[in-house]
Every structure is written in C-alpha cells, then in structure tokens.
Amino acid sequence: MKKETLLRYQSVSHTPANAVALDDTGQAFAMAQDYRKAGKPTLTVFSQKMPDESREIVQGEQRANSVSSVYFLENKALVYLVNNPDDTWKLVIYLLDKDLKSVDLPLSTIPPHLFKRNQQLWVILSNEVRLYNVADLQLANTYSLPNQTRPVITDGHQIWWANEQGLWARSLTATEPIHVATDLILSQLQVSANFIWGVGEFGQGLFGWQKTGQPLPANTVLNNPETTLTAFAVSPDEEWIAFGNTSGYVVIVERETGTQRWGNRLHKGHVSAITFSADGKWLATGGNAGDGALLKFEHD
C-alpha cells in the first residue's frame, strides 16, 4: 500500500472533531465539531479541489452547541445531528444551495447518535432507536432499548449494545437478548458488512466478532488489549482497519493478519475521528485540535 495523496485541513473553531465524512469520490470532506462560539461553525465542508477554502454549514439562525454525527448522501446532501442552545436535538438534511429539511428529536438523557445505512437513517436515543426515511425524514419505525446501555449500534436487522456485563445482541423485533461477550467493557462499537467491532475501556484493545457472535481470530492488533486507539474505521471491503492514537498517529493494518501496511503522524493531538469513503479509496481523519487529513492510497 502506497500513499498517493495527502491533503490537510484546519477548521475555524479548532475544537475536537466528533465525526468526519467523505462523499462517494472523496472530493468533499465534512467535519463535525462541538461548541459554536463567536460565530465559529460546528460543521464545515472542505473541497479537495480547493483545500484552503471551506463552507460553513451550521450558521446564522442555526446556532448550535454541537454537531455529533455527519454523513454524505448519494445526492451530495449532508445529513447530521445538531444540538441546539436549549439542549434539544434535530436531525437535519442539508442539500448544498438548496432546501434544508429537519425534524425535532425527543428529549434524550444522553447525546443521540446517527447511523446511515443505505437509504435509511437510524438515530440512537437514550431509550429507543428511531428509523427515518431519507427522502422526507418521516419516522418509519421505533424500537425500544434496554435502559442504561451505551454504546449502541445497529445494521438495520440486529442491535448490539455494551454495558458492564459485556456485549449483547438482539434482533430489532425480538425481546430476548443474546450475551455475546462477557467480562469486557467496551467504549466504542461499529458494524461493517459481516462483523461487529468494539474498542475496550480507555481505548485498550480492538475486538471483533462475527454477527453470529463468534469472535474473530486474534492477531497482533485484533482482540489484543495491548493495542491502544482513540478512533478506528473498517474499509468497505473489510480488508483494512485504520486506527489512530493519542499521539496523533494513524496506522492502516490488514484485518486478517494485523500486518501494518502504512503509518504516519497526521495530527498534533489525539485522533478523534476516522472514516473511509464508500469506494474505499480515500481515508479521512480528524484530530483533537480540529484539524483534518485526507489520504488516498493505491495497493501495491
């Protein structure tokens, strides 16, 4: 794997990146952040063609404390969760230079989180999962959640959550959960096409399971509590895992072997967000100082 392109971006607010997003081709890069102050944006879009210029999405009457999640849709629109000054939350679709759609979310005791799955938007609240249609932001369905469960992830068929007893799984329509892993406290969860991924407490260890609950084979990175990371992403074809640490280093490894194929320090502070583009050719990272990096790789 060879590094072909590296572009760097700096947001106005210089606050930690909560999430980063890429469009299908890697040409547009969005960064979601916290704490809008003195007119500084909490959601910024950068263009690969003009890396020194940026577009502020949350502005004017949209004053906000935080943007916690962001994705690009197929029509180049942005979908994101925004926290208003009164601590309420909205789900927003913003098509550049066109109309903005939004829907108010119910009160939640914890910050909600957004997952985009094909043409569906899944919003995780404190006690339920809400499914919205992309086309009109109409509420399509709701599913109950056990109390005091965090983190939570869904692929639209099953839901997984972690608590002090370990990792649990349940069909969205079922009532009885399955205990997937015990004696493991997880601080992050992600789902890819075939696997579930979790980060251990305090960033110690990256763990993987089949969706049936069978643990993936251990290697030098996977299922190894000595691996320390602050953010990670799995490529769409599940061949690569990218992760960052508190020193600002980003590493790309082979999923099956754990062999490192590339690594470099991209951020001054810790790495707070990572994502691959839908075609798997681009990788975007965000740092604790509100800086971003966009990388393109070619296989050996």
C-alpha positions as CSV (number, residue, x, y, z in Angstrom):
1,M,0.0,0.0,0.0
2,K,1.4,3.3,-1.1
3,K,0.4,6.8,-0.1
4,E,-0.6,8.7,-3.2
5,T,-2.2,11.9,-1.9
6,L,-2.2,13.8,1.4
7,L,-4.3,16.9,2.0
8,R,-4.6,18.8,5.3
9,Y,-7.4,21.0,6.5
10,Q,-7.9,23.3,9.5
11,S,-11.3,24.2,10.9
12,V,-12.0,27.7,12.2
13,S,-13.1,26.5,15.6
14,H,-10.0,24.4,16.5
15,T,-12.2,22.1,18.6
16,P,-12.1,18.3,18.5
17,A,-13.7,16.6,15.5
18,N,-16.6,14.5,16.6
19,A,-17.0,12.9,13.2
20,V,-15.7,13.2,9.6
21,A,-17.5,12.2,6.4
22,L,-16.5,11.8,2.7
23,D,-18.6,11.8,-0.3
24,D,-18.6,8.8,-2.6
25,T,-15.5,10.0,-4.5
26,G,-13.5,11.6,-1.7
27,Q,-13.9,15.1,-3.3
28,A,-15.7,16.6,-0.4
29,F,-14.8,16.3,3.3
30,A,-17.1,17.3,6.2
31,M,-16.0,17.8,9.8
32,A,-18.5,17.9,12.7
33,Q,-17.4,19.5,16.0
34,D,-18.5,21.0,19.3
35,Y,-19.0,24.4,20.8
36,R,-20.1,27.1,18.4
37,K,-18.6,30.3,19.8
38,A,-18.2,33.8,18.4
39,G,-19.7,32.7,15.1
40,K,-17.4,29.8,14.6
41,P,-19.0,26.8,12.8
42,T,-19.6,23.4,14.2
43,L,-20.0,21.7,10.8
44,T,-17.6,22.6,7.9
45,V,-17.2,21.2,4.4
46,F,-13.9,21.3,2.6
47,S,-13.3,20.7,-1.1
48,Q,-10.4,18.6,-2.3
49,K,-10.1,20.9,-5.3
50,M,-9.8,24.0,-3.0
51,P,-8.4,22.7,0.3
52,D,-7.7,26.3,1.6
53,E,-11.4,27.2,1.3
54,S,-14.2,25.9,3.4
55,R,-18.0,26.1,3.6
56,E,-19.7,26.7,7.0
57,I,-22.9,24.7,7.1
58,V,-24.2,25.5,10.6
59,Q,-24.6,29.2,10.6
60,G,-26.9,32.2,11.2
61,E,-30.2,31.2,12.7
62,Q,-29.0,27.6,13.0
63,R,-26.9,28.5,16.1
64,A,-25.8,25.3,17.7
65,N,-23.7,23.9,20.6
66,S,-22.6,20.7,18.8
67,V,-22.8,18.5,15.7
68,S,-22.3,14.9,16.8
69,S,-22.7,12.9,13.6
70,V,-22.4,13.6,9.9
71,Y,-22.8,11.7,6.6
72,F,-22.9,12.5,2.9
73,L,-25.9,11.2,1.0
74,E,-25.8,10.0,-2.6
75,N,-27.0,13.3,-4.0
76,K,-24.2,15.2,-2.2
77,A,-26.5,16.3,0.6
78,L,-25.4,16.3,4.2
79,V,-27.3,14.6,7.0
80,Y,-26.3,15.4,10.6
81,L,-27.4,15.7,14.2
82,V,-27.2,19.1,15.7
83,N,-27.6,20.2,19.4
84,N,-29.4,23.5,19.8
85,P,-28.6,26.0,22.5
86,D,-31.6,24.8,24.6
87,D,-30.1,21.3,24.6
88,T,-32.8,19.9,22.2
89,W,-31.6,17.9,19.1
90,K,-32.5,17.9,15.5
91,L,-31.9,15.6,12.6
92,V,-31.1,17.7,9.5
93,I,-30.6,17.1,5.8
94,Y,-28.9,20.0,4.0
95,L,-28.5,19.9,0.2
96,L,-25.9,22.5,-0.7
97,D,-27.5,25.6,-2.2
98,K,-31.0,24.1,-1.9
99,D,-33.6,23.5,0.8
100,L,-32.9,22.3,4.3
101,K,-35.1,19.6,5.9
102,S,-35.1,18.9,9.6
103,V,-37.1,17.1,12.3
104,D,-37.1,17.6,16.1
105,L,-36.0,14.6,18.2
106,P,-37.4,13.6,21.5
107,L,-35.6,14.5,24.7
108,S,-32.7,12.2,25.4
109,T,-30.8,11.8,28.6
110,I,-27.6,11.2,26.5
111,P,-26.5,12.8,23.2
112,P,-28.1,10.9,20.3
113,H,-26.1,9.2,17.6
114,L,-26.8,8.8,13.9
115,F,-26.1,5.9,11.6
116,K,-26.6,5.9,7.9
117,R,-27.5,2.5,6.3
118,N,-28.2,2.7,2.6
119,Q,-31.4,4.8,2.2
120,Q,-32.2,4.7,5.9
121,L,-31.2,6.9,8.9
122,W,-31.0,5.3,12.3
123,V,-31.0,7.6,15.4
124,I,-30.0,6.1,18.7
125,L,-31.6,7.9,21.7
126,S,-31.5,7.1,25.4
127,N,-34.3,4.5,25.4
128,E,-35.1,3.9,21.7
129,V,-33.9,3.5,18.2
130,R,-35.7,5.6,15.5
131,L,-35.7,4.8,11.8
132,Y,-36.3,7.7,9.4
133,N,-36.7,7.7,5.6
134,V,-34.1,9.7,3.8
135,A,-36.5,11.1,1.2
136,D,-38.8,13.0,3.5
137,L,-37.4,12.5,7.1
138,Q,-40.6,10.7,8.0
139,L,-40.4,8.5,11.0
140,A,-40.7,4.9,9.7
141,N,-40.4,2.9,12.9
142,T,-39.2,2.9,16.5
143,Y,-37.5,0.1,18.6
144,S,-37.1,0.0,22.3
145,L,-33.7,-0.1,24.0
146,P,-32.7,-1.6,27.4
147,N,-32.0,1.1,30.0
148,Q,-28.5,2.3,30.7
149,T,-26.9,0.8,27.6
150,R,-24.0,2.5,25.8
151,P,-22.6,2.3,23.3
152,V,-25.3,1.0,20.8
153,I,-25.0,0.1,17.1
154,T,-27.4,-1.4,14.5
155,D,-27.2,-2.7,11.0
156,G,-31.0,-2.5,10.4
157,H,-31.5,-6.2,11.3
158,Q,-29.9,-6.6,14.7
159,I,-28.9,-4.2,17.5
160,W,-25.8,-4.6,19.6
161,W,-25.0,-2.8,22.9
162,A,-22.4,-2.9,25.6
163,N,-22.7,-2.5,29.4
164,E,-20.7,-3.6,32.4
165,Q,-21.7,-7.2,31.7
166,G,-20.1,-7.2,28.2
167,L,-21.6,-7.2,24.7
168,W,-25.2,-8.1,23.9
169,A,-27.1,-8.7,20.7
170,R,-30.8,-8.8,19.8
171,S,-33.0,-8.8,16.7
172,L,-34.8,-5.5,16.3
173,T,-38.1,-7.3,16.6
174,A,-37.1,-9.7,19.4
175,T,-37.3,-9.2,23.1
176,E,-34.7,-11.6,24.5
177,P,-31.0,-10.6,24.1
178,I,-28.0,-12.8,23.5
179,H,-24.9,-12.4,25.6
180,V,-22.1,-12.2,23.0
181,A,-19.1,-11.4,25.2
182,T,-18.6,-11.3,29.0
183,D,-16.0,-9.6,31.2
184,L,-15.3,-7.0,28.5
185,I,-16.1,-3.3,28.9
186,L,-16.4,-1.6,25.5
187,S,-16.2,2.2,24.9
188,Q,-17.0,2.2,21.1
189,L,-19.0,0.0,18.8
190,Q,-19.1,-0.2,15.0
191,V,-20.7,-2.6,12.5
192,S,-19.4,-3.5,9.0
193,A,-20.9,-5.8,6.3
194,N,-20.1,-9.0,8.2
195,F,-18.6,-8.1,11.5
196,I,-19.1,-6.2,14.8
197,W,-16.2,-4.2,16.2
198,G,-15.6,-2.8,19.7
199,V,-13.0,-0.8,21.5
200,G,-12.1,-1.7,25.1
201,E,-12.3,0.6,28.0
202,F,-10.0,3.6,27.9
203,G,-9.2,2.6,24.3
204,Q,-7.4,-0.6,25.3
205,G,-7.8,-3.2,22.5
206,L,-9.8,-3.6,19.3
207,F,-12.1,-6.6,19.3
208,G,-14.1,-8.2,16.5
209,W,-17.0,-10.7,16.2
210,Q,-18.9,-12.4,13.5
211,K,-22.5,-11.2,13.5
212,T,-23.4,-14.6,14.9
213,G,-21.3,-13.8,18.0
214,Q,-18.3,-15.9,17.2
215,P,-15.0,-14.0,18.0
216,L,-12.7,-13.3,15.1
217,P,-9.2,-14.9,15.3
218,A,-6.7,-12.9,17.3
219,N,-3.7,-11.3,15.6
220,T,-1.2,-8.6,16.6
221,V,-3.9,-5.9,16.5
222,L,-7.3,-7.6,16.7
223,N,-8.5,-9.0,20.0
224,N,-5.3,-7.7,21.7
225,P,-5.8,-5.5,24.8
226,E,-2.3,-4.1,24.4
227,T,-3.4,-2.2,21.3
228,T,-4.4,1.4,22.2
229,L,-6.6,3.5,20.0
230,T,-8.8,6.6,20.1
231,A,-10.7,6.1,16.8
232,F,-10.9,3.5,14.1
233,A,-12.6,2.6,10.8
234,V,-13.0,-0.5,8.7
235,S,-12.8,-0.3,4.9
236,P,-16.0,-1.1,3.0
237,D,-14.5,-4.4,1.7
238,E,-13.4,-5.2,5.3
239,E,-9.8,-5.9,4.2
240,W,-8.3,-2.9,6.1
241,I,-8.6,-1.3,9.5
242,A,-7.4,2.2,10.1
243,F,-6.9,3.5,13.7
244,G,-5.4,6.4,15.5
245,N,-4.0,7.0,18.9
246,T,-3.4,9.7,21.5
247,S,-0.1,10.8,19.8
248,G,-1.8,11.7,16.5
249,Y,-0.6,8.6,14.7
250,V,-2.8,6.9,12.1
251,V,-2.0,3.3,11.1
252,I,-3.5,1.0,8.5
253,V,-3.3,-2.7,9.0
254,E,-4.6,-5.8,7.2
255,R,-7.7,-7.1,9.0
256,E,-6.9,-10.8,8.8
257,T,-3.2,-10.7,9.8
258,G,-2.8,-7.4,11.7
259,T,0.2,-6.6,9.5
260,Q,0.9,-2.8,9.3
261,R,0.8,-1.5,5.8
262,W,1.1,2.2,6.4
263,G,1.6,4.6,9.4
264,N,2.3,8.3,10.0
265,R,1.7,11.1,12.5
266,L,-1.1,13.2,11.0
267,H,-2.3,15.2,14.0
268,K,-0.7,17.2,16.8
269,G,-3.3,15.9,19.3
270,H,-5.1,12.6,19.6
271,V,-7.0,11.2,16.6
272,S,-10.7,11.7,17.3
273,A,-12.5,10.5,14.1
274,I,-11.7,8.3,11.1
275,T,-13.7,7.2,8.1
276,F,-13.3,5.6,4.6
277,S,-15.0,6.7,1.5
278,A,-17.7,4.5,0.1
279,D,-15.3,3.3,-2.7
280,G,-12.6,2.5,-0.1
281,K,-10.0,4.6,-2.0
282,W,-9.9,7.6,0.4
283,L,-9.4,7.9,4.2
284,A,-10.4,10.9,6.2
285,T,-9.2,11.6,9.8
286,G,-10.0,14.3,12.3
287,G,-7.9,15.4,15.3
288,N,-8.4,16.9,18.7
289,A,-7.3,20.3,17.5
290,G,-10.0,20.5,14.8
291,D,-7.6,19.6,12.0
292,G,-8.3,17.1,9.3
293,A,-6.4,14.9,6.8
294,L,-7.5,13.3,3.6
295,L,-5.4,10.4,2.2
296,K,-5.6,8.4,-1.0
297,F,-3.9,5.0,-1.2
298,E,-3.1,2.7,-4.0
299,H,-2.5,-1.0,-3.5
300,D,1.0,-2.5,-4.1
